[in-house]
Amino acid sequence: MRVPTTSPALEIDGLIKDFGPVGSLDGRMVRVLDGVSLNAAHGAVTVLLGANGAGKTTTLECAQGLQRANGGVVRLLGQDPYRATPQLRARVGVMLQDGGLPPSVRPLALLRHVASMYSAPLPVDALAERLGLDEFGAVSIRRLSGGQKQRLALACALVGRPEVVFLDEPSAGLDPQSRSIVFDLIRELRADGLAVILTTHLLDDAQRLADYVYIIEGGSTVAEGTVAELTADKDAEGMRELHFETVPGLALPPDLLPHLHQREPDPGHYVLRGSLTAGDVARLAEWWQTSGVMPTAITMAPRSLEDVFLDISGRSIR
Ligand SMILES: Nc1ncnc2c1ncn2[C@@H]1O[C@H](COP(=O)(O)OP(=O)(O)OP(=O)(O)O)[C@@H](O)[C@H]1O
C-alpha cells in the first residue's frame, strides 16, 4: 500500500511554453502553452482533453521534465521535474504517444530489462500475462501490431510500480477486449493510490475512466470538473437529449418542438436537446408516424462529455 498524502501528485500553475525560433514566423517564437493550470491527485484518473494541437502532449512533456517551461510552476511529487533526480524519475511511469520502443528487441526481454532498473518491480510474468504480452513475447517489436505495441508500452510504464503514470492516448488502436483489460488494470492501480494522468481523444473512454477532467484549448485550461459536474446543465433542471437515427436530411417542422434545440451531428443521427417531456416524445412519435419515418435507434441521455467538449472547443477541425 502506498503512503497516503494530501498534496497532489502533479501541480501545474500558469504553465507557459514557447517553441522556436520559427522560420515561417520571421524567426519569432511561438507560444503553444499560455497558462495551463491543473492538479492531479493520488488515487485518481485525471484526463486531459483537447483538440489536435491544443497543447496536451506539450503539457505532459513539461510535467515529465522532458521540456523546460518558459513560465509558471510545475511540481511533480513536490519537485521540479526538469531538474528531476534519478530517485524522482524512478517514481514516475511514462507511456509516450508513439511508443518509443526499440524495434529489434523482443517484448518480454524489453519488459524484463525495464523491470531490472527498479528496486521493487511488479512481477514481470504476471504483468505480461495480464496484458496478453506473453502470446507474442518471442517476436521482435517491429512485428507487433499497433495495439500490441500499446500494451507493451503500458507494461513498461507500469512495471516499476510508479506513484504517478503519464499515459498519452493509452487506448488508441486497442480492440474492445484489450481496452477492457487495460481499463481494469488502470482502475486497480488507481485503487492502490496511483495517480494516473492521461490524454485521450476517445470521449467515451474519458467518460468511463475519469475522476477529473481538464479541457485544454489553445494552450490554456478552459474547463475542469468531474464528468458529472461537466455534463450537468446549470441553466435548467431536467435538461435532456433525445437521440434518434433514421434516414439523413430530415427536416422537422419548426413548430413541432420549437423549445428544443435540434441538430444532426452525423448524417441520419438527430439530437433534440432541452427540457424534454413525455408529451414532446409523443408529438415526435406522431410526426414519425404521419411522415412514414421509422427510427432504427432511439435513446434518451443526459448531456454527454462529447457534447460538452464540442461546445467548448468548437466543432470545426483544427
Ligand atoms: N518543437 C515544436 N516547435 C514548434 N511548435 C511545436 C513544437 N512542438 C509542438 N508544437 C506545436 O504546439 C502545439 C501543441 O502541440 P501538442 O502536441 O502539445 O498538441 P496536442 O494537444 O497533444 O495535439 P494532438 O491531440 O494532435 O496530439 C501544436 O500547434 C504543435 O504544432
PDBQT file of the ligand as one rigid body, heavy atoms in Angstrom, charges set to zero:
ROOT
HETATM    1  N1  LIG A 401       9.008  21.666 -31.198  1.00  0.00    +0.000 N 
HETATM    2  C1  LIG A 401       7.973  22.402 -31.606  1.00  0.00    +0.000 A 
HETATM    3  N2  LIG A 401       8.170  23.523 -32.346  1.00  0.00    +0.000 NA
HETATM    4  C2  LIG A 401       7.125  24.297 -32.757  1.00  0.00    +0.000 A 
HETATM    5  N3  LIG A 401       5.829  24.010 -32.478  1.00  0.00    +0.000 NA
HETATM    6  C3  LIG A 401       5.578  22.902 -31.752  1.00  0.00    +0.000 A 
HETATM    7  C4  LIG A 401       6.620  22.034 -31.283  1.00  0.00    +0.000 A 
HETATM    8  N4  LIG A 401       6.051  21.010 -30.588  1.00  0.00    +0.000 NA
HETATM    9  C5  LIG A 401       4.718  21.227 -30.630  1.00  0.00    +0.000 A 
HETATM   10  N5  LIG A 401       4.433  22.354 -31.324  1.00  0.00    +0.000 N 
HETATM   11  C6  LIG A 401       3.098  22.924 -31.571  1.00  0.00    +0.000 C 
HETATM   12  O1  LIG A 401       2.475  23.082 -30.316  1.00  0.00    +0.000 OA
HETATM   13  C7  LIG A 401       1.059  22.898 -30.446  1.00  0.00    +0.000 C 
HETATM   14  C8  LIG A 401       0.617  21.929 -29.382  1.00  0.00    +0.000 C 
HETATM   15  O2  LIG A 401       1.092  20.619 -29.733  1.00  0.00    +0.000 OA
HETATM   16  P1  LIG A 401       0.780  19.336 -28.832  1.00  0.00    +0.000 P 
HETATM   17  O3  LIG A 401       1.481  18.183 -29.469  1.00  0.00    +0.000 OA
HETATM   18  O4  LIG A 401       1.088  19.654 -27.418  1.00  0.00    +0.000 OA
HETATM   19  O5  LIG A 401      -0.797  19.222 -29.024  1.00  0.00    +0.000 OA
HETATM   20  P2  LIG A 401      -1.768  18.036 -28.598  1.00  0.00    +0.000 P 
HETATM   21  O6  LIG A 401      -2.898  18.682 -27.858  1.00  0.00    +0.000 OA
HETATM   22  O7  LIG A 401      -1.027  16.966 -27.893  1.00  0.00    +0.000 OA
HETATM   23  O8  LIG A 401      -2.265  17.536 -30.019  1.00  0.00    +0.000 OA
HETATM   24  P3  LIG A 401      -2.663  16.047 -30.553  1.00  0.00    +0.000 P 
HETATM   25  O9  LIG A 401      -4.018  15.790 -29.997  1.00  0.00    +0.000 OA
HETATM   26  O10 LIG A 401      -2.718  16.254 -32.028  1.00  0.00    +0.000 OA
HETATM   27  O11 LIG A 401      -1.617  15.088 -30.107  1.00  0.00    +0.000 OA
HETATM   28  C9  LIG A 401       0.821  22.453 -31.886  1.00  0.00    +0.000 C 
HETATM   29  O12 LIG A 401       0.373  23.550 -32.637  1.00  0.00    +0.000 OA
HETATM   30  C10 LIG A 401       2.181  21.992 -32.349  1.00  0.00    +0.000 C 
HETATM   31  O13 LIG A 401       2.333  22.203 -33.732  1.00  0.00    +0.000 OA
ENDROOT
TORSDOF 0
